[in-house]
Amino acid sequence: MSRADLIQPSATMKISERAKQLRKEGKSVIDMGLGEPDFTTPRHIIESACHALKDGKTFYAPAQGIPELREAIADKARTENNIPADPDNVIVTSGAKYAIYEAMQALIENGDEVILLEPAWVSYEAAVLLAGGKPVFVKHSPDFRDAEIEDFITERTKMIVVNSPNNPIGVVYTKEFMKKVCDLAKDNNLYVMSDEVYEKIIFDGKHYSIASFDGMFERTITVNAFSKTYAMTGWRLGYAIAEKEIIAKMRKIQSHSISSPTTFVQYAGISALRGDQSSVDEMVNEFRRRRDILAKGLRELGFEFAPPDGAFYIFMNTGIDSDEFSRRFLEEHYVAVTPGSGFGVSYNSWVRLSYATSTENILEMLSRLEEFLRVLK
Ligand SMILES: Cc1ncc(COP(=O)(O)O)c(C=O)c1O
């Protein structure tokens, strides 16, 4: 069996393809399945990419990323995240997804166990399997604030993956929970992969970078990206911060796979980090407004959902099989949502709603949901 046979196509893609097909047939489809901001990349970032192109930044870049961007990332990590990073601790990657893939390839050996908190974002499991590792799913507590990770650590455990704010549940983990993860990692000599791609999109709670906790820098791979914060999903620009030895391994893999992320895109990344940040505040305020409308509407319809502290998702319990719910909501009411079955086996009646869509669409979705509920009852 080849490694590719171990993994499934992304669950989110299947729904979105069917939604596109229905839209082509003229149906008024509302897509609540999307995992990307519905904003355009800020103007100054686009201009900086155009300028870089005109300025001849069209050649291969160093495998680890251009030094100016690595420096901007290290500065950001030190000042905003309290992570003691130098540019040598940074590798620029093609999106956070490739940083995750590369880190797994670099650190996971055949049979190593990697703890994933369930429900888990779809690509962690695939990245672990492609590296020859074994994903170990640990369910969240009923309030989604905790998980009994300690009960699942074995001699083969190598890494814990933490994602805060979380996709798909929207939770921002507390300092106490993050500290618990750090203590478990230190006591059991484990790595932590801290996926912080939604760090700026927080409405309730506070962001804590795992690598800023005492004694954690050495054992943490911090993953981040420009995709969500700066509405740059299609640019494919992300990064990892870790110990130099880990970065060196990832650099080797990168040099033999993609060579480096696109050169002129990296220059745009410098403008994103060093330039005006007001677009981020505007986007977050808009997401907060939509979150409030959606959460109120769902509450009024009687749904139970995880605390929507951040990111742009609400994870809710439909009370029926999530594949059936998603299929019928799309086929009968033209609303696309992501079934919980895509995020692990334990949340089969839950679905993820993305509010990276207009208020108008959210209100229309709520009224279609009310109609759908009448049929379901
Ligand atoms: C939790 C999480 N990590 C990583 C990614 C991948 O980000 P990128 O588009 O930068 O590869 C996503 C994108 O959906 C995500 O939700």
The ligand as a Tripos MOL2 file, in Angstrom:
@<TRIPOS>MOLECULE
LIG
   16    16     1     0     0
SMALL
NO_CHARGES

@<TRIPOS>ATOM
      1 C1         -6.0770   25.2480   11.6130 C.3       1 LIG1
      2 C2         -5.5040   25.5070   10.2690 C.ar      1 LIG1
      3 N1         -4.1790   25.3490   10.0960 N.ar      1 LIG1
      4 C3         -3.6050   25.5460    8.8990 C.ar      1 LIG1
      5 C4         -4.3510   25.9310    7.8080 C.ar      1 LIG1
      6 C5         -3.6610   26.0870    6.4950 C.3       1 LIG1
      7 O1         -3.3170   27.4030    6.2540 O.3       1 LIG1
      8 P1         -2.6180   27.8090    4.8850 P.3       1 LIG1
      9 O2         -3.7040   28.2050    3.9500 O.co2     1 LIG1
     10 O3         -1.7350   28.9540    5.2600 O.co2     1 LIG1
     11 O4         -1.8440   26.6570    4.3920 O.co2     1 LIG1
     12 C6         -5.7250   26.1170    7.9350 C.ar      1 LIG1
     13 C7         -6.5310   26.4710    6.7560 C.2       1 LIG1
     14 O5         -7.7080   26.2330    6.6560 O.2       1 LIG1
     15 C8         -6.3170   25.8990    9.1990 C.ar      1 LIG1
     16 O6         -7.6300   26.0610    9.3870 O.3       1 LIG1
@<TRIPOS>BOND
     1     1     2 1
     2     2     3 ar
     3     2    15 ar
     4     3     4 ar
     5     4     5 ar
     6     5     6 1
     7     5    12 ar
     8     6     7 1
     9     7     8 1
    10     8     9 2
    11     8    10 1
    12     8    11 1
    13    12    13 1
    14    12    15 ar
    15    13    14 2
    16    15    16 1
@<TRIPOS>SUBSTRUCTURE
     1 LIG1         1 GROUP 0 **** ****
